[in-house]
Amino acid sequence: MAIVGLTKAEQYEKTRTTLLNVAHELFAMKGYAGTSTNEIVESAKVTRGALYYHFQDKKSIFQAVFERHRQSRTHALIERIQEAEGDAWQRLVETGLTLVVESLSEKDTQRIVYTDGPAVLGQEIWHTNVPALDFITASLEQLKAEGFLEEKTPHHILARLMWGALLEAGLYVSHAADPVGAQREVLHGLKFWFEKLLDRHSGGGSRASPRFSFAGHVLSKP
């Protein structure tokens, strides 16, 4: 049924957004298997015809929900990291890793991205988040330029390894019996790993030494 006062294009976007918002809530609360298209239609107060006009089937709307949530989450994290104070090391490691690991506590992220995402859409879905990988690659390149990583460091390969570590961190936290404890372990492990990547023999004595908390202690570049 047409919505009074809206153009066809506006009506299209309004209905699609409503379906995505409702589906997001249901998938986050009940999971993919526990959510039916009937529930989505009833909660969105639209016809089944409207649902299938926008999406081919339940998997199709789940993929749209997954991609929208991952994209908005990725862009929000990148924006906060870029706005953070400090040098490239502090923005990527001090702020970036902390923000990413903290975001793993979000229930909808755990269910939609790390639990149902790979189960419904396949493991290859991990390789489609190009903005995140590009940002990590550019950040590591900046770390090299500022002398925090050795010049010979293969930052493109390192970016993929870091991306893989973050994905595994999400899976670990999402399936942990104690998610909060798992978050602490993951954050300590990731920061410890990056501490080992520092070029301890690089120059630049005027540059502030990166510092971070690890297992209750403060580590710093000697």
Legacy VTK file of the C-alpha trace (Angstrom):
# vtk DataFile Version 3.0
C-alpha trace
ASCII
DATASET POLYDATA
POINTS 222 float
0.000 0.000 0.000
1.343 3.419 -0.932
2.477 5.740 1.841
0.823 9.152 1.489
3.229 12.039 0.921
6.166 9.931 -0.264
7.496 9.482 -3.779
7.900 5.933 -5.087
11.644 6.117 -4.501
11.161 7.330 -0.926
8.534 4.668 -0.285
10.895 2.009 -1.637
13.709 3.104 0.695
11.399 3.452 3.692
9.997 -0.061 3.273
13.439 -1.572 2.684
14.898 0.193 5.720
11.986 -0.943 7.881
12.472 -4.549 6.779
16.213 -4.376 7.488
15.727 -2.798 10.920
13.132 -5.379 11.945
15.150 -8.280 10.546
18.272 -7.016 12.340
16.487 -7.042 15.697
15.053 -10.517 15.134
18.295 -12.053 13.849
20.230 -10.514 16.762
17.713 -11.778 19.331
16.680 -15.156 17.915
19.382 -16.008 15.408
19.023 -16.898 11.740
17.532 -20.347 12.316
15.083 -19.052 14.917
13.714 -16.255 12.736
11.052 -16.816 10.079
10.036 -14.576 7.201
6.524 -14.554 8.676
7.897 -12.913 11.833
9.762 -10.330 9.782
6.660 -9.470 7.737
4.402 -9.255 10.785
6.832 -7.156 12.819
7.504 -4.817 9.897
3.750 -4.558 9.190
4.194 -5.167 5.470
2.899 -7.806 3.070
4.876 -10.866 2.029
4.818 -9.410 -1.452
6.674 -6.349 -0.162
9.288 -8.553 1.476
9.924 -10.555 -1.680
9.909 -7.411 -3.810
13.019 -6.261 -1.929
14.655 -9.584 -1.050
14.684 -12.957 -2.772
14.472 -15.036 0.418
15.468 -15.139 4.103
19.131 -15.660 3.259
19.026 -12.602 1.011
17.676 -10.311 3.719
20.122 -11.786 6.248
23.028 -11.000 3.930
21.768 -7.418 3.542
21.508 -7.102 7.348
24.986 -8.617 7.776
26.609 -6.310 5.224
24.864 -3.180 6.486
25.845 -3.876 10.098
29.436 -4.765 9.256
29.821 -1.710 7.028
28.418 0.755 9.563
30.480 -0.845 12.349
33.672 -0.741 10.264
33.206 2.883 9.212
32.387 3.966 12.779
35.523 2.267 14.141
37.751 3.738 11.417
36.357 7.218 12.067
37.004 6.960 15.808
40.545 5.668 15.238
41.332 8.476 12.785
40.018 11.084 15.223
42.033 9.690 18.147
44.967 11.624 19.530
48.545 10.482 19.219
50.848 9.113 16.551
50.161 6.250 14.155
51.130 3.635 16.767
48.819 5.033 19.411
45.907 5.371 16.971
46.202 1.854 15.551
47.350 -0.156 18.571
46.426 1.820 21.674
43.077 3.083 20.402
42.279 0.856 17.423
42.740 -2.572 18.967
40.972 -1.480 22.141
37.936 -0.177 20.224
37.738 -3.268 18.026
37.929 -5.662 20.960
35.392 -3.617 22.935
32.977 -3.816 19.988
33.073 -7.610 20.241
30.845 -7.352 23.307
27.937 -6.130 21.163
25.360 -8.919 21.141
24.162 -8.225 17.602
27.758 -8.264 16.337
28.424 -11.582 18.067
25.283 -13.247 16.700
25.014 -11.729 13.213
28.670 -11.291 12.249
30.577 -14.020 14.072
28.052 -16.783 14.704
25.468 -16.817 11.928
27.478 -14.887 9.336
29.969 -17.605 8.350
27.423 -20.385 8.960
24.840 -18.886 6.595
26.991 -17.015 4.074
30.160 -19.147 4.076
33.698 -18.471 5.288
34.469 -16.487 2.135
32.340 -13.643 3.510
35.362 -12.672 5.634
37.302 -11.652 2.531
34.783 -9.032 1.384
35.451 -6.354 4.038
37.836 -4.387 1.828
37.629 -1.036 3.727
38.852 -2.639 6.961
41.774 -4.415 5.299
42.727 -1.294 3.335
42.702 0.771 6.525
44.903 -1.724 8.383
47.328 -1.824 5.447
47.552 1.975 5.266
48.031 2.200 9.042
50.895 -0.292 8.995
52.479 1.596 6.119
52.302 4.744 8.246
53.920 2.888 11.157
56.843 2.074 8.861
57.070 5.688 7.719
57.187 6.909 11.335
59.847 4.354 12.289
57.759 2.102 14.528
58.230 -0.876 12.205
61.410 -1.883 10.424
61.603 -0.755 6.827
61.826 -4.377 5.659
58.536 -5.282 7.377
56.136 -6.806 4.764
53.198 -4.643 5.825
50.783 -5.969 3.175
51.171 -9.534 4.455
51.190 -8.317 8.042
47.874 -6.522 7.420
46.259 -9.774 6.304
47.642 -11.597 9.336
46.327 -8.870 11.605
42.938 -8.995 9.876
42.858 -12.753 10.363
43.781 -12.343 14.034
40.931 -9.865 14.542
38.453 -12.237 12.897
39.633 -15.079 15.104
39.367 -12.766 18.113
35.736 -12.116 17.237
34.991 -15.820 16.957
36.797 -16.554 20.217
34.924 -13.899 22.198
31.551 -14.697 20.610
31.756 -18.380 21.582
33.446 -17.943 24.978
31.710 -18.972 28.204
33.111 -15.774 29.711
33.067 -13.118 26.939
34.387 -10.355 29.205
37.366 -12.459 30.277
37.929 -13.490 26.661
38.005 -9.831 25.623
40.749 -9.091 28.144
42.781 -12.072 26.949
42.385 -11.086 23.302
43.335 -7.456 23.889
46.427 -8.407 25.907
47.475 -10.956 23.290
47.055 -8.595 20.337
48.903 -5.759 22.030
51.705 -8.115 23.109
52.021 -9.298 19.498
52.345 -5.738 18.226
54.867 -4.849 20.914
57.125 -7.502 19.378
56.842 -5.844 15.979
58.426 -2.620 17.169
61.759 -1.727 15.641
63.645 -1.511 18.924
66.768 -0.275 17.202
65.187 2.511 15.129
66.269 6.090 15.537
64.068 9.069 16.220
64.950 9.658 19.847
62.587 12.645 19.994
59.584 10.469 19.187
57.426 9.526 22.149
57.775 5.866 23.064
54.588 3.801 22.611
53.194 2.484 25.887
50.338 0.187 26.763
48.987 -1.881 29.614
49.634 -5.624 29.434
48.442 -7.991 32.136
48.381 -5.177 34.670
51.826 -3.835 33.787
52.950 -0.956 31.585
55.269 -1.906 28.761
57.306 0.672 26.916
59.792 0.746 24.090
63.293 0.681 25.604
LINES 1 223
222 0 1 2 3 4 5 6 7 8 9 10 11 12 13 14 15 16 17 18 19 20 21 22 23 24 25 26 27 28 29 30 31 32 33 34 35 36 37 38 39 40 41 42 43 44 45 46 47 48 49 50 51 52 53 54 55 56 57 58 59 60 61 62 63 64 65 66 67 68 69 70 71 72 73 74 75 76 77 78 79 80 81 82 83 84 85 86 87 88 89 90 91 92 93 94 95 96 97 98 99 100 101 102 103 104 105 106 107 108 109 110 111 112 113 114 115 116 117 118 119 120 121 122 123 124 125 126 127 128 129 130 131 132 133 134 135 136 137 138 139 140 141 142 143 144 145 146 147 148 149 150 151 152 153 154 155 156 157 158 159 160 161 162 163 164 165 166 167 168 169 170 171 172 173 174 175 176 177 178 179 180 181 182 183 184 185 186 187 188 189 190 191 192 193 194 195 196 197 198 199 200 201 202 203 204 205 206 207 208 209 210 211 212 213 214 215 216 217 218 219 220 221
